[in-house]
Amino acid sequence: MSRYFFDIHDGATQFDQTGTECATLDDARAMALQLLPDLTRDEALKGGDRLAYTVLVSDEDHRPVYTATVSLNGVWLIR
């Protein structure tokens, strides 16, 4: 298994210092894609209507191997 690091960007950067072991690149991608909706949902429930999160996945040598971004734009439609 290889170790991958999942840095989170949302205007600030949260660096993954420990990493996570994944069997394949596809497993690392799946983990990144699982992180994004959880982060967005948690912050949206706190009242955020404009959110954007990017996960940058790096390998053991800290070379980027995958990135994904999710954004939320909520707008009230009533006056």
C-alpha positions in Angstrom: 0.0 0.0 0.0 1.1 3.5 -0.7 0.6 6.6 1.5 -1.4 9.5 0.1 -1.9 13.0 1.5 -5.2 14.8 1.3 -4.8 18.6 1.6 -8.0 20.6 1.8 -8.3 24.1 0.4 -11.2 26.4 1.2 -9.6 29.9 1.1 -7.0 28.6 3.6 -5.1 25.3 3.4 -5.3 22.4 5.8 -2.3 20.2 5.2 -2.6 16.5 5.8 0.5 15.7 7.9 0.0 12.0 8.4 -1.6 10.7 5.1 -3.6 7.6 4.6 -2.6 4.3 3.1 -4.5 3.4 0.0 -4.1 0.2 -2.1 -4.5 2.0 -5.5 -4.8 5.4 -7.1 -8.5 4.7 -7.6 -8.9 4.2 -3.8 -7.2 7.5 -3.2 -9.5 9.2 -5.6 -12.5 7.6 -3.9 -11.4 8.9 -0.6 -11.0 12.4 -1.9 -14.5 12.2 -3.4 -15.9 11.0 -0.1 -14.3 13.9 1.8 -15.8 16.7 -0.3 -19.5 16.2 0.3 -19.0 15.7 4.0 -17.0 18.9 4.3 -19.5 20.9 2.3 -22.6 19.5 4.1 -21.1 20.1 7.6 -20.3 23.8 6.8 -23.5 24.4 4.9 -25.5 23.2 8.0 -23.6 25.9 10.0 -25.1 28.5 7.7 -22.8 28.7 4.8 -24.4 29.3 1.4 -21.3 30.0 -0.6 -18.6 27.3 -0.2 -15.9 25.8 -2.2 -13.6 23.0 -1.3 -10.7 21.5 -3.2 -8.9 18.3 -2.2 -5.4 17.9 -3.5 -4.1 14.3 -3.3 -0.4 13.8 -3.3 1.7 10.6 -3.2 4.4 9.6 -0.8 6.8 11.9 -2.5 4.3 14.8 -2.2 3.7 14.8 -6.0 0.1 15.8 -6.9 -1.8 12.9 -8.4 -5.4 14.0 -8.2 -7.6 17.0 -7.4 -11.3 17.6 -7.1 -13.4 20.6 -6.2 -17.0 21.0 -5.0 -18.9 24.2 -4.6 -22.2 25.3 -3.1 -24.0 28.4 -4.0 -27.3 28.8 -2.1 -29.6 31.7 -2.7 -32.9 32.6 -1.1 -35.7 33.0 -3.7 -38.2 34.7 -1.4 -38.3 38.3 -0.6 
